[in-house]
């Protein structure tokens, strides 16, 4: 399992990580992180919905419900989404 997938468990409730932040920690590119997240075989245990773009946009979710499903999961986690974006106060850095 890729390090980026394992790091998902370290993101606290109410926080998100960016593709860019995961790329920095893993020594790769944000696009590569996106491909890794898309191949996540266990999204219930490794919450890839907690990964957003560096400007806070909700993007890149192929899980159940698509982007609406991602937004619902974030809301359940206590993260408010406004106009398709998450406030940077919710960003988590490793």
N, CA, C and O atoms as CSV, one atom per row, in Angstrom:
chain,resi,resn,atom,element,x,y,z
A,1,UNK,N,N,0.856,-1.182,0.000
A,1,UNK,CA,C,0.000,0.000,0.000
A,1,UNK,C,C,0.900,1.243,0.000
A,1,UNK,O,O,1.895,1.297,0.723
A,2,UNK,N,N,0.547,2.220,-0.802
A,2,UNK,CA,C,1.345,3.442,-0.920
A,2,UNK,C,C,1.288,4.275,0.365
A,2,UNK,O,O,0.273,4.308,1.061
A,3,UNK,N,N,2.390,4.936,0.653
A,3,UNK,CA,C,2.495,5.792,1.845
A,3,UNK,C,C,1.361,6.820,1.906
A,3,UNK,O,O,0.850,7.107,2.989
A,4,UNK,N,N,0.962,7.375,0.761
A,4,UNK,CA,C,-0.098,8.395,0.732
A,4,UNK,C,C,-1.412,7.824,1.270
A,4,UNK,O,O,-2.145,8.520,1.973
A,5,UNK,N,N,-1.713,6.580,0.950
A,5,UNK,CA,C,-2.934,5.944,1.449
A,5,UNK,C,C,-2.844,5.766,2.967
A,5,UNK,O,O,-3.815,6.020,3.680
A,6,UNK,N,N,-1.698,5.338,3.454
A,6,UNK,CA,C,-1.510,5.142,4.892
A,6,UNK,C,C,-1.618,6.455,5.659
A,6,UNK,O,O,-2.113,6.476,6.786
A,7,UNK,N,N,-1.160,7.550,5.055
A,7,UNK,CA,C,-1.227,8.856,5.707
A,7,UNK,C,C,-2.658,9.340,5.918
A,7,UNK,O,O,-2.904,10.171,6.792
A,8,UNK,N,N,-3.596,8.839,5.138
A,8,UNK,CA,C,-4.990,9.270,5.266
A,8,UNK,C,C,-5.520,9.042,6.676
A,8,UNK,O,O,-6.339,9.822,7.162
A,9,UNK,N,N,-5.067,7.993,7.330
A,9,UNK,CA,C,-5.532,7.689,8.693
A,9,UNK,C,C,-5.025,8.704,9.714
A,9,UNK,O,O,-5.568,8.798,10.815
A,10,UNK,N,N,-3.994,9.459,9.358
A,10,UNK,CA,C,-3.418,10.438,10.283
A,10,UNK,C,C,-4.111,11.797,10.216
A,10,UNK,O,O,-3.850,12.664,11.050
A,11,UNK,N,N,-4.978,11.987,9.246
A,11,UNK,CA,C,-5.695,13.253,9.126
A,11,UNK,C,C,-6.791,13.267,10.187
A,11,UNK,O,O,-7.691,12.427,10.152
A,12,UNK,N,N,-6.729,14.212,11.132
A,12,UNK,CA,C,-7.733,14.231,12.211
A,12,UNK,C,C,-9.130,14.574,11.712
A,12,UNK,O,O,-9.309,15.153,10.640
A,13,UNK,N,N,-10.108,14.198,12.520
A,13,UNK,CA,C,-11.489,14.556,12.217
A,13,UNK,C,C,-11.593,16.077,12.154
A,13,UNK,O,O,-11.023,16.780,12.989
A,14,UNK,N,N,-12.319,16.575,11.164
A,14,UNK,CA,C,-12.473,18.012,11.004
A,14,UNK,C,C,-11.363,18.661,10.207
A,14,UNK,O,O,-11.319,19.886,10.086
A,15,UNK,N,N,-10.466,17.856,9.663
A,15,UNK,CA,C,-9.349,18.370,8.871
A,15,UNK,C,C,-9.296,17.654,7.530
A,15,UNK,O,O,-9.830,16.557,7.370
A,16,UNK,N,N,-8.639,18.297,6.570
A,16,UNK,CA,C,-8.387,17.710,5.250
A,16,UNK,C,C,-6.926,17.943,4.902
A,16,UNK,O,O,-6.274,18.827,5.458
A,17,UNK,N,N,-6.428,17.150,3.988
A,17,UNK,CA,C,-5.093,17.365,3.431
A,17,UNK,C,C,-5.270,17.711,1.959
A,17,UNK,O,O,-6.292,17.391,1.352
A,18,UNK,N,N,-4.280,18.358,1.403
A,18,UNK,CA,C,-4.332,18.674,-0.021
A,18,UNK,C,C,-3.504,17.657,-0.799
A,18,UNK,O,O,-2.615,17.001,-0.255
A,19,UNK,N,N,-3.819,17.545,-2.082
A,19,UNK,CA,C,-3.016,16.698,-2.957
A,19,UNK,C,C,-1.564,17.170,-2.912
A,19,UNK,O,O,-0.636,16.362,-2.913
A,20,UNK,N,N,-1.384,18.482,-2.874
A,20,UNK,CA,C,-0.037,19.060,-2.852
A,20,UNK,C,C,0.717,18.684,-1.575
A,20,UNK,O,O,1.904,18.361,-1.625
A,21,UNK,N,N,0.032,18.728,-0.438
A,21,UNK,CA,C,0.667,18.372,0.832
A,21,UNK,C,C,1.056,16.901,0.859
A,21,UNK,O,O,2.158,16.557,1.288
A,22,UNK,N,N,0.163,16.034,0.406
A,22,UNK,CA,C,0.503,14.609,0.349
A,22,UNK,C,C,1.661,14.367,-0.619
A,22,UNK,O,O,2.524,13.528,-0.361
A,23,UNK,N,N,1.679,15.092,-1.721
A,23,UNK,CA,C,2.773,14.954,-2.685
A,23,UNK,C,C,4.099,15.385,-2.059
A,23,UNK,O,O,5.127,14.740,-2.266
A,24,UNK,N,N,4.072,16.471,-1.296
A,24,UNK,CA,C,5.293,16.955,-0.634
A,24,UNK,C,C,5.847,15.892,0.309
A,24,UNK,O,O,7.041,15.595,0.287
A,25,UNK,N,N,4.988,15.333,1.123
A,25,UNK,CA,C,5.410,14.340,2.111
A,25,UNK,C,C,5.884,13.049,1.441
A,25,UNK,O,O,6.806,12.395,1.928
A,26,UNK,N,N,5.262,12.691,0.340
A,26,UNK,CA,C,5.584,11.437,-0.343
A,26,UNK,C,C,6.654,11.590,-1.415
A,26,UNK,O,O,7.109,10.595,-1.979
A,27,UNK,N,N,7.057,12.817,-1.702
A,27,UNK,CA,C,8.083,13.040,-2.706
A,27,UNK,C,C,7.628,12.751,-4.122
A,27,UNK,O,O,8.371,12.178,-4.919
A,28,UNK,N,N,6.407,13.148,-4.429
A,28,UNK,CA,C,5.860,12.924,-5.771
A,28,UNK,C,C,5.051,14.148,-6.192
A,28,UNK,O,O,5.176,15.211,-5.584
A,29,UNK,N,N,4.242,14.012,-7.204
A,29,UNK,CA,C,3.444,15.138,-7.701
A,29,UNK,C,C,1.998,15.037,-7.231
A,29,UNK,O,O,1.525,13.947,-6.909
A,30,UNK,N,N,1.290,16.173,-7.191
A,30,UNK,CA,C,-0.136,16.125,-6.841
A,30,UNK,C,C,-0.952,15.237,-7.781
A,30,UNK,O,O,-1.888,14.566,-7.346
A,31,UNK,N,N,-0.599,15.232,-9.057
A,31,UNK,CA,C,-1.328,14.372,-10.008
A,31,UNK,C,C,-1.140,12.897,-9.670
A,31,UNK,O,O,-2.076,12.102,-9.763
A,32,UNK,N,N,0.080,12.543,-9.277
A,32,UNK,CA,C,0.346,11.153,-8.888
A,32,UNK,C,C,-0.488,10.791,-7.657
A,32,UNK,O,O,-1.007,9.678,-7.562
A,33,UNK,N,N,-0.615,11.725,-6.722
A,33,UNK,CA,C,-1.438,11.484,-5.543
A,33,UNK,C,C,-2.892,11.258,-5.963
A,33,UNK,O,O,-3.565,10.380,-5.422
A,34,UNK,N,N,-3.371,12.037,-6.910
A,34,UNK,CA,C,-4.729,11.847,-7.421
A,34,UNK,C,C,-4.928,10.451,-7.985
A,34,UNK,O,O,-5.959,9.821,-7.744
A,35,UNK,N,N,-3.955,9.969,-8.728
A,35,UNK,CA,C,-4.054,8.612,-9.290
A,35,UNK,C,C,-4.043,7.562,-8.179
A,35,UNK,O,O,-4.758,6.561,-8.246
A,36,UNK,N,N,-3.227,7.805,-7.166
A,36,UNK,CA,C,-3.154,6.875,-6.035
A,36,UNK,C,C,-4.492,6.844,-5.290
A,36,UNK,O,O,-4.984,5.774,-4.931
A,37,UNK,N,N,-5.074,8.020,-5.063
A,37,UNK,CA,C,-6.365,8.082,-4.362
A,37,UNK,C,C,-7.454,7.374,-5.166
A,37,UNK,O,O,-8.322,6.716,-4.592
A,38,UNK,N,N,-7.410,7.508,-6.485
A,38,UNK,CA,C,-8.416,6.873,-7.350
A,38,UNK,C,C,-8.349,5.352,-7.262
A,38,UNK,O,O,-9.340,4.669,-7.523
A,39,UNK,N,N,-7.190,4.822,-6.898
A,39,UNK,CA,C,-7.017,3.367,-6.798
A,39,UNK,C,C,-7.214,2.847,-5.378
A,39,UNK,O,O,-6.996,1.664,-5.119
A,40,UNK,N,N,-7.621,3.714,-4.461
A,40,UNK,CA,C,-7.832,3.313,-3.076
A,40,UNK,C,C,-8.895,2.213,-3.023
A,40,UNK,O,O,-10.051,2.449,-3.375
A,41,UNK,N,N,-8.513,1.037,-2.593
A,41,UNK,CA,C,-9.426,-0.110,-2.568
A,41,UNK,C,C,-10.241,-0.203,-1.278
A,41,UNK,O,O,-11.159,-1.017,-1.181
A,42,UNK,N,N,-9.906,0.631,-0.286
A,42,UNK,CA,C,-10.591,0.551,1.000
A,42,UNK,C,C,-10.929,1.948,1.532
A,42,UNK,O,O,-10.381,2.370,2.550
A,43,UNK,N,N,-11.838,2.673,0.842
A,43,UNK,CA,C,-12.127,4.057,1.248
A,43,UNK,C,C,-12.819,4.179,2.604
A,43,UNK,O,O,-12.825,5.263,3.188
A,44,UNK,N,N,-13.397,3.106,3.114
A,44,UNK,CA,C,-14.006,3.178,4.439
A,44,UNK,C,C,-12.947,3.270,5.535
A,44,UNK,O,O,-13.143,3.955,6.538
A,45,UNK,N,N,-11.836,2.584,5.340
A,45,UNK,CA,C,-10.759,2.613,6.325
A,45,UNK,C,C,-9.672,3.625,6.004
A,45,UNK,O,O,-8.942,4.059,6.895
A,46,UNK,N,N,-9.562,3.998,4.748
A,46,UNK,CA,C,-8.568,4.983,4.313
A,46,UNK,C,C,-9.331,6.110,3.607
A,46,UNK,O,O,-9.558,6.051,2.399
A,47,UNK,N,N,-9.723,7.137,4.371
A,47,UNK,CA,C,-10.667,8.162,3.900
A,47,UNK,C,C,-10.101,9.143,2.867
A,47,UNK,O,O,-9.686,10.252,3.204
A,48,UNK,N,N,-10.096,8.710,1.613
A,48,UNK,CA,C,-9.572,9.558,0.541
A,48,UNK,C,C,-10.468,10.771,0.283
A,48,UNK,O,O,-10.054,11.700,-0.411
A,49,UNK,N,N,-11.681,10.779,0.827
A,49,UNK,CA,C,-12.540,11.950,0.675
A,49,UNK,C,C,-11.961,13.161,1.401
A,49,UNK,O,O,-12.399,14.287,1.167
A,50,UNK,N,N,-10.988,12.943,2.273
A,50,UNK,CA,C,-10.372,14.033,3.023
A,50,UNK,C,C,-9.244,14.727,2.258
A,50,UNK,O,O,-8.487,15.503,2.843
A,51,UNK,N,N,-9.127,14.454,0.960
A,51,UNK,CA,C,-8.088,15.082,0.141
A,51,UNK,C,C,-8.755,16.053,-0.831
A,51,UNK,O,O,-9.666,15.685,-1.572
A,52,UNK,N,N,-8.278,17.310,-0.813
A,52,UNK,CA,C,-8.855,18.373,-1.642
A,52,UNK,C,C,-7.739,19.111,-2.376
A,52,UNK,O,O,-6.557,18.891,-2.114
A,53,UNK,N,N,-8.125,19.977,-3.287
A,53,UNK,CA,C,-7.126,20.764,-4.015
A,53,UNK,C,C,-6.511,21.815,-3.084
A,53,UNK,O,O,-7.063,22.112,-2.025
A,54,UNK,N,N,-5.385,22.364,-3.480
A,54,UNK,CA,C,-4.669,23.310,-2.612
A,54,UNK,C,C,-5.407,24.629,-2.421
A,54,UNK,O,O,-5.079,25.394,-1.514
A,55,UNK,N,N,-6.396,24.903,-3.262
A,55,UNK,CA,C,-7.198,26.118,-3.068
A,55,UNK,C,C,-8.512,25.814,-2.332
A,55,UNK,O,O,-9.387,26.673,-2.230
A,56,UNK,N,N,-8.637,24.588,-1.826
A,56,UNK,CA,C,-9.803,24.212,-1.039
A,56,UNK,C,C,-10.965,23.646,-1.832
A,56,UNK,O,O,-11.988,23.278,-1.255
A,57,UNK,N,N,-10.819,23.571,-3.155
A,57,UNK,CA,C,-11.911,23.031,-3.978
A,57,UNK,C,C,-12.089,21.536,-3.730
A,57,UNK,O,O,-11.121,20.795,-3.557
A,58,UNK,N,N,-13.331,21.123,-3.718
A,58,UNK,CA,C,-13.634,19.695,-3.641
A,58,UNK,C,C,-13.547,19.162,-5.062
A,58,UNK,O,O,-14.254,19.629,-5.955
A,59,UNK,N,N,-12.685,18.194,-5.262
A,59,UNK,CA,C,-12.513,17.648,-6.607
A,59,UNK,C,C,-12.034,16.208,-6.511
A,59,UNK,O,O,-11.648,15.728,-5.445
A,60,UNK,N,N,-12.069,15.549,-7.628
A,60,UNK,CA,C,-11.455,14.245,-7.759
A,60,UNK,C,C,-11.951,13.153,-6.845
A,60,UNK,O,O,-11.162,12.551,-6.117
A,61,UNK,N,N,-13.238,12.885,-6.864
A,61,UNK,CA,C,-13.752,11.808,-6.019
A,61,UNK,C,C,-14.577,10.858,-6.861
A,61,UNK,O,O,-15.590,11.247,-7.442
A,62,UNK,N,N,-14.138,9.611,-6.925
A,62,UNK,CA,C,-14.872,8.619,-7.711
A,62,UNK,C,C,-15.623,7.640,-6.815
A,62,UNK,O,O,-16.137,6.627,-7.288
A,63,UNK,N,N,-15.684,7.943,-5.530
A,63,UNK,CA,C,-16.412,7.093,-4.589
A,63,UNK,C,C,-17.916,7.256,-4.737
A,63,UNK,O,O,-18.405,7.975,-5.609
A,64,UNK,N,N,-18.624,6.575,-3.870
A,64,UNK,CA,C,-20.089,6.579,-3.903
A,64,UNK,C,C,-20.645,7.997,-3.825
A,64,UNK,O,O,-20.298,8.757,-2.921
A,65,UNK,N,N,-21.494,8.343,-4.761
A,65,UNK,CA,C,-22.134,9.648,-4.773
A,65,UNK,C,C,-21.321,10.747,-5.444
A,65,UNK,O,O,-21.771,11.890,-5.517
A,66,UNK,N,N,-20.135,10.418,-5.931
A,66,UNK,CA,C,-19.304,11.422,-6.597
A,66,UNK,C,C,-18.984,12.591,-5.682
A,66,UNK,O,O,-18.803,12.419,-4.476
A,67,UNK,N,N,-18.918,13.773,-6.260
A,67,UNK,CA,C,-18.557,14.959,-5.480
A,67,UNK,C,C,-19.588,15.290,-4.404
A,67,UNK,O,O,-19.236,15.802,-3.342
A,68,UNK,N,N,-20.851,14.999,-4.677
A,68,UNK,CA,C,-21.884,15.214,-3.638
A,68,UNK,C,C,-21.654,14.272,-2.456
A,68,UNK,O,O,-21.828,14.654,-1.299
A,69,UNK,N,N,-21.269,13.060,-2.762
A,69,UNK,CA,C,-20.959,12.094,-1.716
A,69,UNK,C,C,-19.763,12.539,-0.896
A,69,UNK,O,O,-19.756,12.406,0.328
A,70,UNK,N,N,-18.746,13.072,-1.575
A,70,UNK,CA,C,-17.556,13.583,-0.884
A,70,UNK,C,C,-17.948,14.739,0.036
A,70,UNK,O,O,-17.512,14.804,1.185
A,71,UNK,N,N,-18.766,15.637,-0.474
A,71,UNK,CA,C,-19.211,16.779,0.320
A,71,UNK,C,C,-20.001,16.318,1.545
A,71,UNK,O,O,-19.834,16.870,2.632
A,72,UNK,N,N,-20.854,15.316,1.379
A,72,UNK,CA,C,-21.637,14.797,2.504
A,72,UNK,C,C,-20.730,14.179,3.567
A,72,UNK,O,O,-20.960,14.360,4.762
A,73,UNK,N,N,-19.706,13.455,3.135
A,73,UNK,CA,C,-18.763,12.863,4.088
A,73,UNK,C,C,-17.979,13.935,4.834
A,73,UNK,O,O,-17.734,13.809,6.034
A,74,UNK,N,N,-17.588,14.988,4.125
A,74,UNK,CA,C,-16.869,16.088,4.772
A,74,UNK,C,C,-17.762,16.779,5.797
A,74,UNK,O,O,-17.321,17.114,6.896
A,75,UNK,N,N,-19.012,16.986,5.427
A,75,UNK,CA,C,-19.958,17.624,6.344
A,75,UNK,C,C,-20.146,16.767,7.600
A,75,UNK,O,O,-20.204,17.286,8.715
A,76,UNK,N,N,-20.238,15.477,7.405
A,76,UNK,CA,C,-20.376,14.550,8.528
A,76,UNK,C,C,-19.159,14.645,9.457
A,76,UNK,O,O,-19.264,14.419,10.663
A,77,UNK,N,N,-18.023,14.977,8.882
A,77,UNK,CA,C,-16.769,15.128,9.638
A,77,UNK,C,C,-16.663,16.497,10.312
A,77,UNK,O,O,-15.690,16.776,11.013
A,78,UNK,N,N,-17.670,17.349,10.095
A,78,UNK,CA,C,-17.656,18.672,10.715
A,78,UNK,C,C,-16.975,19.746,9.895
A,78,UNK,O,O,-16.626,20.807,10.412
A,79,UNK,N,N,-16.786,19.471,8.614
A,79,UNK,CA,C,-16.127,20.423,7.720
A,79,UNK,C,C,-17.189,21.110,6.876
A,79,UNK,O,O,-17.935,20.460,6.143
A,80,UNK,N,N,-17.245,22.421,6.986
A,80,UNK,CA,C,-18.228,23.188,6.232
A,80,UNK,C,C,-17.697,23.486,4.832
A,80,UNK,O,O,-16.558,23.921,4.660
A,81,UNK,N,N,-18.531,23.246,3.858
A,81,UNK,CA,C,-18.191,23.514,2.466
A,81,UNK,C,C,-19.046,24.671,2.001
A,81,UNK,O,O,-20.271,24.632,2.116
A,82,UNK,N,N,-18.410,25.691,1.480
A,82,UNK,CA,C,-19.136,26.858,0.985
A,82,UNK,C,C,-18.691,27.136,-0.445
A,82,UNK,O,O,-17.504,27.318,-0.714
A,83,UNK,N,N,-19.656,27.167,-1.356
A,83,UNK,CA,C,-19.374,27.400,-2.779
A,83,UNK,C,C,-18.354,26.407,-3.327
A,83,UNK,O,O,-17.490,26.764,-4.127
A,84,UNK,N,N,-18.469,25.158,-2.885
A,84,UNK,CA,C,-17.586,24.112,-3.394
A,84,UNK,C,C,-16.176,24.138,-2.847
A,84,UNK,O,O,-15.296,23.443,-3.356
A,85,UNK,N,N,-15.951,24.939,-1.805
A,85,UNK,CA,C,-14.607,25.063,-1.226
A,85,UNK,C,C,-14.630,24.865,0.280
A,85,UNK,O,O,-15.650,25.041,0.946
A,86,UNK,N,N,-13.481,24.496,0.780
A,86,UNK,CA,C,-13.273,24.316,2.207
A,86,UNK,C,C,-12.346,25.422,2.686
A,86,UNK,O,O,-11.343,25.721,2.038
A,87,UNK,N,N,-12.677,26.023,3.809
A,87,UNK,CA,C,-11.834,27.068,4.377
A,87,UNK,C,C,-10.491,26.474,4.809
A,87,UNK,O,O,-10.431,25.353,5.313
A,88,UNK,N,N,-9.431,27.232,4.607
A,88,UNK,CA,C,-8.082,26.741,4.894
A,88,UNK,C,C,-7.856,26.439,6.375
A,88,UNK,O,O,-6.864,25.799,6.725
A,89,UNK,N,N,-8.751,26.884,7.240
A,89,UNK,CA,C,-8.622,26.550,8.664
A,89,UNK,C,C,-8.730,25.049,8.896
A,89,UNK,O,O,-8.291,24.542,9.928
A,90,UNK,N,N,-9.312,24.344,7.939
A,90,UNK,CA,C,-9.466,22.888,8.042
A,90,UNK,C,C,-8.295,22.113,7.444
A,90,UNK,O,O,-8.272,20.884,7.505
A,91,UNK,N,N,-7.320,22.824,6.863
A,91,UNK,CA,C,-6.192,22.148,6.230
A,91,UNK,C,C,-5.269,21.556,7.284
A,91,UNK,O,O,-5.013,22.169,8.320
A,92,UNK,N,N,-4.781,20.370,7.009
A,92,UNK,CA,C,-3.863,19.667,7.900
A,92,UNK,C,C,-2.528,19.488,7.192
A,92,UNK,O,O,-2.477,19.081,6.031
A,93,UNK,N,N,-1.455,19.795,7.900
A,93,UNK,CA,C,-0.102,19.591,7.371
A,93,UNK,C,C,0.583,18.503,8.175
A,93,UNK,O,O,0.491,18.465,9.402
A,94,UNK,N,N,1.265,17.630,7.475
A,94,UNK,CA,C,1.986,16.537,8.131
A,94,UNK,C,C,3.322,17.030,8.658
A,94,UNK,O,O,4.079,16.255,9.244
